[in-house]
């Protein structure tokens, strides 16, 4: 794929096709990519130009076809009205960096476990326990996000299924 399109340069669907074109020249052409995806060429253009939001099935097709599983996560975190409230977008990185993030988020796991046990002993989260409980929830969210990023990396790079 020669030069990047300026109008779609920061669109995640265009960028995914652009990266896929490095491995498969069929994706250098929007027309050929649309044919492979089973999406109308003008619809794909409108998706890549941010004039329409793709359907979930189209995102799934692009994610699978372009070998870009992070598209699904990004779609859910950015585009889906339910996902925006419940899905945290992960940052894809190199394996070694992702591994360090996972390990870093797990470093205080024993403290979290002990705090959770202490809070749950009486079956009630008191007002003075709420900040500690919120800290536990925030730490668990960080662990989950880092684990999801590593999982997406594995799906993309070594083709481990979710």
VEXGU-397499 format. One record per residue (C-alpha): residue number from 1; residue in three letters; z, y, x. Coordinates in nm, 3 decimals. Example, Ala and Ser with C-alpha at 12.3 -4.5 7.8 and 13.67 -1.06 7.14 Angstrom:
<node zanu="1" rovo="ala" pz="0.780" py="-0.450" px="1.230"/>
<node zanu="2" rovo="ser" pz="0.714" py="-0.106" px="1.367"/>
# end
This chain:
<node zanu="1" rovo="unk" pz="0.000" py="0.000" px="0.000"/>
<node zanu="2" rovo="unk" pz="-0.114" py="0.313" px="0.179"/>
<node zanu="3" rovo="unk" pz="0.078" py="0.631" px="0.125"/>
<node zanu="4" rovo="unk" pz="0.353" py="0.664" px="-0.131"/>
<node zanu="5" rovo="unk" pz="0.275" py="0.824" px="-0.465"/>
<node zanu="6" rovo="unk" pz="0.442" py="1.163" px="-0.479"/>
<node zanu="7" rovo="unk" pz="0.510" py="1.175" px="-0.853"/>
<node zanu="8" rovo="unk" pz="0.681" py="0.835" px="-0.856"/>
<node zanu="9" rovo="unk" pz="0.830" py="0.850" px="-0.506"/>
<node zanu="10" rovo="unk" pz="1.194" py="0.814" px="-0.613"/>
<node zanu="11" rovo="unk" pz="1.143" py="0.584" px="-0.913"/>
<node zanu="12" rovo="unk" pz="1.321" py="0.251" px="-0.857"/>
<node zanu="13" rovo="unk" pz="1.044" py="0.050" px="-1.026"/>
<node zanu="14" rovo="unk" pz="0.774" py="0.211" px="-0.815"/>
<node zanu="15" rovo="unk" pz="0.982" py="0.164" px="-0.499"/>
<node zanu="16" rovo="unk" pz="1.032" py="-0.204" px="-0.584"/>
<node zanu="17" rovo="unk" pz="0.655" py="-0.249" px="-0.625"/>
<node zanu="18" rovo="unk" pz="0.594" py="-0.056" px="-0.303"/>
<node zanu="19" rovo="unk" pz="0.830" py="-0.288" px="-0.110"/>
<node zanu="20" rovo="unk" pz="0.678" py="-0.596" px="-0.274"/>
<node zanu="21" rovo="unk" pz="0.332" py="-0.479" px="-0.162"/>
<node zanu="22" rovo="unk" pz="0.442" py="-0.529" px="0.199"/>
<node zanu="23" rovo="unk" pz="0.451" py="-0.903" px="0.127"/>
<node zanu="24" rovo="unk" pz="0.177" py="-0.927" px="-0.136"/>
<node zanu="25" rovo="unk" pz="-0.117" py="-0.687" px="-0.135"/>
<node zanu="26" rovo="unk" pz="-0.174" py="-0.745" px="-0.508"/>
<node zanu="27" rovo="unk" pz="0.109" py="-0.500" px="-0.567"/>
<node zanu="28" rovo="unk" pz="-0.070" py="-0.217" px="-0.385"/>
<node zanu="29" rovo="unk" pz="-0.263" py="-0.164" px="-0.706"/>
<node zanu="30" rovo="unk" pz="-0.079" py="-0.065" px="-1.021"/>
<node zanu="31" rovo="unk" pz="-0.357" py="-0.228" px="-1.221"/>
<node zanu="32" rovo="unk" pz="-0.318" py="-0.565" px="-1.047"/>
<node zanu="33" rovo="unk" pz="0.062" py="-0.543" px="-1.062"/>
<node zanu="34" rovo="unk" pz="0.045" py="-0.470" px="-1.435"/>
<node zanu="35" rovo="unk" pz="-0.183" py="-0.770" px="-1.483"/>
<node zanu="36" rovo="unk" pz="0.055" py="-0.999" px="-1.292"/>
<node zanu="37" rovo="unk" pz="0.356" py="-0.863" px="-1.484"/>
<node zanu="38" rovo="unk" pz="0.182" py="-0.888" px="-1.819"/>
<node zanu="39" rovo="unk" pz="0.243" py="-0.517" px="-1.884"/>
<node zanu="40" rovo="unk" pz="-0.024" py="-0.269" px="-1.988"/>
<node zanu="41" rovo="unk" pz="-0.137" py="-0.062" px="-1.687"/>
<node zanu="42" rovo="unk" pz="-0.065" py="0.268" px="-1.860"/>
<node zanu="43" rovo="unk" pz="0.278" py="0.146" px="-1.964"/>
<node zanu="44" rovo="unk" pz="0.359" py="0.049" px="-1.605"/>
<node zanu="45" rovo="unk" pz="0.239" py="0.393" px="-1.493"/>
<node zanu="46" rovo="unk" pz="0.465" py="0.562" px="-1.748"/>
<node zanu="47" rovo="unk" pz="0.760" py="0.346" px="-1.635"/>
<node zanu="48" rovo="unk" pz="0.697" py="0.435" px="-1.270"/>
<node zanu="49" rovo="unk" pz="0.660" py="0.804" px="-1.357"/>
<node zanu="50" rovo="unk" pz="0.990" py="0.808" px="-1.552"/>
<node zanu="51" rovo="unk" pz="0.827" py="0.907" px="-1.878"/>
<node zanu="52" rovo="unk" pz="0.951" py="0.594" px="-2.057"/>
<node zanu="53" rovo="unk" pz="1.234" py="0.349" px="-2.008"/>
<node zanu="54" rovo="unk" pz="1.121" py="-0.010" px="-1.966"/>
<node zanu="55" rovo="unk" pz="1.234" py="-0.287" px="-2.196"/>
<node zanu="56" rovo="unk" pz="1.491" py="-0.527" px="-2.048"/>
<node zanu="57" rovo="unk" pz="1.229" py="-0.806" px="-2.043"/>
<node zanu="58" rovo="unk" pz="0.998" py="-0.585" px="-1.836"/>
<node zanu="59" rovo="unk" pz="1.275" py="-0.510" px="-1.587"/>
<node zanu="60" rovo="unk" pz="1.353" py="-0.880" px="-1.559"/>
<node zanu="61" rovo="unk" pz="0.984" py="-0.954" px="-1.501"/>
<node zanu="62" rovo="unk" pz="0.959" py="-0.685" px="-1.232"/>
<node zanu="63" rovo="unk" pz="1.283" py="-0.804" px="-1.067"/>
<node zanu="64" rovo="unk" pz="1.154" py="-1.162" px="-1.050"/>
<node zanu="65" rovo="unk" pz="0.795" py="-1.080" px="-0.958"/>
<node zanu="66" rovo="unk" pz="0.882" py="-0.821" px="-0.692"/>
<node zanu="67" rovo="unk" pz="1.180" py="-1.026" px="-0.561"/>
<node zanu="68" rovo="unk" pz="1.405" py="-0.733" px="-0.632"/>
<node zanu="69" rovo="unk" pz="1.709" py="-0.863" px="-0.828"/>
<node zanu="70" rovo="unk" pz="1.890" py="-0.532" px="-0.783"/>
<node zanu="71" rovo="unk" pz="1.650" py="-0.380" px="-1.039"/>
<node zanu="72" rovo="unk" pz="1.842" py="-0.558" px="-1.315"/>
<node zanu="73" rovo="unk" pz="2.173" py="-0.420" px="-1.191"/>
<node zanu="74" rovo="unk" pz="2.030" py="-0.069" px="-1.159"/>
<node zanu="75" rovo="unk" pz="1.872" py="-0.087" px="-1.505"/>
<node zanu="76" rovo="unk" pz="2.199" py="-0.194" px="-1.663"/>
<node zanu="77" rovo="unk" pz="2.402" py="0.069" px="-1.477"/>
<node zanu="78" rovo="unk" pz="2.156" py="0.355" px="-1.537"/>
<node zanu="79" rovo="unk" pz="1.943" py="0.289" px="-1.844"/>
<node zanu="80" rovo="unk" pz="2.129" py="0.059" px="-2.085"/>
<node zanu="81" rovo="unk" pz="2.367" py="0.241" px="-2.316"/>
<node zanu="82" rovo="unk" pz="2.618" py="-0.045" px="-2.304"/>
<node zanu="83" rovo="unk" pz="2.571" py="-0.114" px="-1.934"/>
<node zanu="84" rovo="unk" pz="2.630" py="0.250" px="-1.837"/>
<node zanu="85" rovo="unk" pz="2.985" py="0.207" px="-1.962"/>
<node zanu="86" rovo="unk" pz="3.045" py="-0.140" px="-1.818"/>
<node zanu="87" rovo="unk" pz="2.822" py="-0.209" px="-1.517"/>
<node zanu="88" rovo="unk" pz="2.875" py="-0.049" px="-1.179"/>
<node zanu="89" rovo="unk" pz="2.558" py="-0.003" px="-0.977"/>
<node zanu="90" rovo="unk" pz="2.576" py="-0.181" px="-0.645"/>
<node zanu="91" rovo="unk" pz="2.446" py="-0.050" px="-0.317"/>
<node zanu="92" rovo="unk" pz="2.218" py="-0.294" px="-0.139"/>
<node zanu="93" rovo="unk" pz="2.273" py="-0.308" px="0.233"/>
<node zanu="94" rovo="unk" pz="2.222" py="-0.542" px="0.526"/>
<node zanu="95" rovo="unk" pz="2.407" py="-0.874" px="0.527"/>
<node zanu="96" rovo="unk" pz="2.653" py="-0.779" px="0.800"/>
<node zanu="97" rovo="unk" pz="2.742" py="-0.451" px="0.628"/>
<node zanu="98" rovo="unk" pz="2.787" py="-0.622" px="0.290"/>
<node zanu="99" rovo="unk" pz="3.005" py="-0.890" px="0.446"/>
<node zanu="100" rovo="unk" pz="3.231" py="-0.625" px="0.599"/>
<node zanu="101" rovo="unk" pz="3.257" py="-0.448" px="0.263"/>
<node zanu="102" rovo="unk" pz="3.358" py="-0.773" px="0.091"/>
<node zanu="103" rovo="unk" pz="3.612" py="-0.856" px="0.358"/>
<node zanu="104" rovo="unk" pz="3.747" py="-0.501" px="0.357"/>
<node zanu="105" rovo="unk" pz="3.797" py="-0.508" px="-0.020"/>
<node zanu="106" rovo="unk" pz="3.988" py="-0.838" px="0.015"/>
<node zanu="107" rovo="unk" pz="4.222" py="-0.727" px="0.294"/>
<node zanu="108" rovo="unk" pz="4.512" py="-0.642" px="0.061"/>
<node zanu="109" rovo="unk" pz="4.460" py="-0.927" px="-0.184"/>
<node zanu="110" rovo="unk" pz="4.809" py="-1.071" px="-0.124"/>
<node zanu="111" rovo="unk" pz="4.970" py="-0.734" px="-0.203"/>
<node zanu="112" rovo="unk" pz="4.763" py="-0.710" px="-0.521"/>
<node zanu="113" rovo="unk" pz="4.867" py="-1.061" px="-0.621"/>
<node zanu="114" rovo="unk" pz="5.236" py="-0.984" px="-0.566"/>
<node zanu="115" rovo="unk" pz="5.212" py="-0.654" px="-0.755"/>
<node zanu="116" rovo="unk" pz="5.039" py="-0.821" px="-1.047"/>
<node zanu="117" rovo="unk" pz="5.303" py="-1.094" px="-1.059"/>
<node zanu="118" rovo="unk" pz="5.582" py="-0.834" px="-1.055"/>
<node zanu="119" rovo="unk" pz="5.421" py="-0.630" px="-1.332"/>
<node zanu="120" rovo="unk" pz="5.348" py="-0.929" px="-1.553"/>
<node zanu="121" rovo="unk" pz="5.689" py="-1.100" px="-1.524"/>
<node zanu="122" rovo="unk" pz="5.829" py="-0.938" px="-1.838"/>
<node zanu="123" rovo="unk" pz="5.497" py="-0.943" px="-2.025"/>
<node zanu="124" rovo="unk" pz="5.494" py="-0.565" px="-2.064"/>
<node zanu="125" rovo="unk" pz="5.335" py="-0.292" px="-1.856"/>
<node zanu="126" rovo="unk" pz="5.591" py="-0.015" px="-1.854"/>
<node zanu="127" rovo="unk" pz="5.507" py="0.349" px="-1.806"/>
<node zanu="128" rovo="unk" pz="5.626" py="0.347" px="-1.444"/>
<node zanu="129" rovo="unk" pz="5.412" py="0.035" px="-1.374"/>
<node zanu="130" rovo="unk" pz="5.090" py="0.191" px="-1.505"/>
<node zanu="131" rovo="unk" pz="4.986" py="0.361" px="-1.178"/>
<node zanu="132" rovo="unk" pz="5.033" py="0.035" px="-0.987"/>
<node zanu="133" rovo="unk" pz="4.842" py="-0.155" px="-1.254"/>
<node zanu="134" rovo="unk" pz="4.559" py="0.100" px="-1.240"/>
<node zanu="135" rovo="unk" pz="4.549" py="0.055" px="-0.862"/>
<node zanu="136" rovo="unk" pz="4.517" py="-0.321" px="-0.914"/>
<node zanu="137" rovo="unk" pz="4.230" py="-0.270" px="-1.160"/>
<node zanu="138" rovo="unk" pz="4.054" py="-0.031" px="-0.921"/>
<node zanu="139" rovo="unk" pz="4.089" py="-0.278" px="-0.636"/>
<node zanu="140" rovo="unk" pz="3.954" py="-0.561" px="-0.849"/>
<node zanu="141" rovo="unk" pz="3.657" py="-0.344" px="-0.946"/>
<node zanu="142" rovo="unk" pz="3.584" py="-0.278" px="-0.579"/>
<node zanu="143" rovo="unk" pz="3.605" py="-0.651" px="-0.501"/>
<node zanu="144" rovo="unk" pz="3.373" py="-0.731" px="-0.793"/>
<node zanu="145" rovo="unk" pz="3.120" py="-0.466" px="-0.694"/>
<node zanu="146" rovo="unk" pz="3.110" py="-0.579" px="-0.332"/>
<node zanu="147" rovo="unk" pz="3.081" py="-0.944" px="-0.437"/>
<node zanu="148" rovo="unk" pz="2.793" py="-0.857" px="-0.672"/>
<node zanu="149" rovo="unk" pz="2.611" py="-0.671" px="-0.393"/>
<node zanu="150" rovo="unk" pz="2.645" py="-0.974" px="-0.165"/>
<node zanu="151" rovo="unk" pz="2.525" py="-1.202" px="-0.445"/>
<node zanu="152" rovo="unk" pz="2.218" py="-0.985" px="-0.506"/>
<node zanu="153" rovo="unk" pz="2.146" py="-0.982" px="-0.132"/>
<node zanu="154" rovo="unk" pz="2.159" py="-1.363" px="-0.132"/>
<node zanu="155" rovo="unk" pz="1.930" py="-1.385" px="-0.434"/>
<node zanu="156" rovo="unk" pz="1.679" py="-1.155" px="-0.269"/>
<node zanu="157" rovo="unk" pz="1.689" py="-1.282" px="0.088"/>
<node zanu="158" rovo="unk" pz="1.774" py="-1.650" px="0.075"/>
<node zanu="159" rovo="unk" pz="1.681" py="-1.714" px="-0.288"/>
<node zanu="160" rovo="unk" pz="2.019" py="-1.830" px="-0.409"/>
<node zanu="161" rovo="unk" pz="2.022" py="-1.825" px="-0.788"/>
<node zanu="162" rovo="unk" pz="2.278" py="-1.637" px="-0.992"/>
# end
